[in-house]
């Protein structure tokens, strides 16, 4: 019986062990897809492994965002490390920037596809990350990749490369660059969970309604009033956590939606991406 080994399976085993891509793929096939057995296979074949790295947490690193010259496409990536000592290293930062360059140039559909792109010559990005693990001696992973296309894409990289944001606008024009950057900074500062009310995950909505009911019940409100009170609290949640309805941090008298309409009556955000360390 044959087993389909995904690129993600291979990536995870490589990051956990530091073994080569083909060795990991062969080990997973021999182990019939069982991760732990694949590690045993590699060990039995004399591979020098660093299994404990997989158990560590890579909460530091570099987040880098880029847009193309036409500002119609943007990407944001996170190259994660265990320590800020590594993340502040010039070579590590340069590697993250080059990965971002490749990501923008090739514009792959997924992180798995990005890992397969060429970093330098015949070396893939995935192999380059594995080489960093071996050279540095701590867990390194390309943990995030997001892409965005829109009429105009603006970006923001937070101080110290700790966060990156892409914002897509529905209209293009040089006079929209600063507003787009303002909104990108808003995302970094206020961390909205969705673009608008309709984009909030239903499970989050249900959870907020239940929390609202419980809070009202604890305050001694009548059962018949709980639903209405909870829906009022949900509206407050929307205002605080959906980008277009948030108060603009530069002008509390406006929402992001009204701020954009003050620039152009039809201007709005079509999508955003936010990647952070941690």
N, C-alpha and C positions, 0 to 999 in steps of 0.2 A: 504493500500500500504506500503510495507517495503522499508526501505532505507539502503543502504550499508554504514556503517560507517568505514572509513579507520583509520589505526593506526596513520596516520599523523593528521587527524581531532581530534582524542582523545588527541594526544600530544599537539597540539596547544591550545586546550581548557584547558588542565591541566596547561600549562605554563601561560596561561592568567589568570587563576583563583586560582590555587593552590589546586583545588578539586581533589579527588581521581580518579583513572583511571576508575573504574566501574561506579562511579557516573557520570563522564563525558560522558562515552559511553551511559549510560541510558538517560542522558539529551539530547544528540544529536539525539538519536532515537526518543525521545518524541517530539523534536523540528523539526523532519523530515529533519535533516541535517542543519538547519539554525543556524549559529554560535551565533548570538545575542540572538535569542530566547532560545538557550541552556543555555546561561548565566542567562537569566530570570528564567528558570526552576530551575537552581541550587539555585538562590536567594530565590525563593518561597519555596524551601524545607529547607531553613534555613542554607544553606552552608555558611561558613565564607570565603568570597572571597577576593582576592586582585587583582581586575581587572586592576587597573592602572599599574601594573607591565608589562603588555603586551605592553603598550605604550612606555615604556622606552627602551633605546638602550643599548645593552650589547656589548660594544666595547673593553672591557678589557678581561682578562682571561688567560688561559694556553693552549698552543699548544704543543702536545707531539707526537713524532714519534717513532716507534719501528720496528725492523725487527726480524725474527726468527733466530734460531741458524744456519740454513743452508743458510741463506741470500737469500731465494727464495721467501719470502713473506714479505710485509711491510704494516704498517697502519699509518695513521696520524689522530689525532682527535683534535677538539677545544672545550674546556669547557669554555664558555663565561660568563663574569660577567659585571656589570656596572662600577665597580671601581677597580683600581689597588690595593687598600687596601685589597680587597677580594682576588684578583688573586695572591697576594704575601703571603697569609696565607698558612702555611705548610699543614694544613688539606685539604685545597682546592686543592693544588698541588698534594697531595697524592691521592686524589679522582680522579683527572684527569689521573694520572699515572695508577691507578688500572683499570679505564675504558679502557685505552689503552691496558693494559694486557689482559683484557677480549676480546677486539676487535681482538687482534692478535691471541688469542687462538681459538676463535669461527669463526673468519673471515667472518662475515655476509656480505650479498650482498648490504645492504642498511642501511641508518641511522635508519630508522624505525625498521629494524630487530635488530640492535645493541641496541636500547632502550629497547627491550624486553628481552635481555639477562640478566642473573642473575648477580647482582653485589656482593651480599653477602647473602648466604642462600636463602630465598624465596623472597628477595627484588630485583626487577628488576632495571636496570640502570635508566629507566625512572622514577621509584618511588624514587630512590636515588636523582635524579636531583630535583624532586618536593620537597623532604624533605629539600634540601639545600635552595630552595626558601623560604620555611616557616621558616627555622632556621636563615638564614642570613638577610632576609627582603629586598632583591633586586633581580632583574631579573637575573636568572641563566639559561643557556640553553646549551645543547650539540648540537651545531649548525653545526658542520662539522665532516664528517667521510669519509676518502678516503682509498682505498686499492690498492695494486699493486703486481703483480706477474711477475717474470722475471727470467732469468738464474742466475742473481745476482742483489740483491737490496741493495743499500746503502742509508743512511739517514743523515740528518743534522737538528739540532734544533738550531735556532738562539738565541743569547744571551737574557736572560730574558724570555725564552719560548714564544717569540712573533711571531715566524713562524716555520713551520716544512716542510721539503721537503723529498720526496722519489724519487729516480732515479733508473730506471730499465735498466740493461745492457744486451746485447744479448749474452755475454759470461761470464763464471764464472772462477775465479782464485784469489788467494790471492794478486797477483800483480795488480789486478784491483780495490782493495779496496780504495786506495788513489785517483786514478783518478775519481772513482765514487763519493767520498766525495767532490772532487774539483768541479765536475759538480753540485752536490747538493748545494754547497755554491754559485755557479754561479747563479743558479735558484733563491736563496734567495736574492741575490744582484741585479740581472738584471731583474727579473720578466718577463720572456718570456711569450708570449700569446699562443705559440704553439711549438711543437717539430721541425717541418720543414715547408717549404713553403706549401706543400700539405695539411698540417693539420690546416691551418688558416681558420677560419669560413668565408665562402663566403660573408656574410654580412659585415664583417670587411674589406675584400678586396675591395668590391664595394665602401664602404665608403672612403677608402684611395685613390682610383682612383678618386673619385669625388672631394675630398679635393685637390688632386694634380692638377686636371684640373682648379679648382677655383683659386688656388695659381698662376698657370701659366697665367691664364686669367687676374688676377689682376696685374701681372707684364707686361702686354701688349703683351704677346706672341701671334702669329697668331693662329687662330682656328685650322688650319690644323696640328699644332704642338702639340696641347694640349694632345692628346692621348699618343703620344710618350714620352712627358715630364712626364706625370702622371705615365706611366709604369716605367720610370726611378726612380721616387720617391718611387714607390711601392717596387722596388728592395732594396732601402735603408731601407724601413720599414722592409722587411724580415731580413736584416742583423742585425737590431737593436732589433727585437722582436721575432725571432724564435731561439730556443736554439742552434741547431746545426750550425747555421750560425752566431751566435753572436761572437764578439771578446772575447777571453778568458781573464778574468779579471787579471789573473796572468801572462799572456804573450800576449800583444796586437798584436803580430805578427802572432798569430794563431787564427783560429776559434775553437770552441768547437769540431767540426767534425775533423779538422786536428790534434788537440791535442790528441784526442782519437786514431786516426790512428797512431800517433807517438808512442803510447804505444803498440798497436797491430793493424796491417793493417786492420783487420776485426771488430775491436771494435767500437760499437756505442751505442746510447741510444735508447731504445725501447719505453719508456714512462716516464713521470714524474708527480708528484702530488705536489702541493704547497698550503699550508693553512696558512693564516695570521690572526692576530688580526685586528679588525676594520671592 
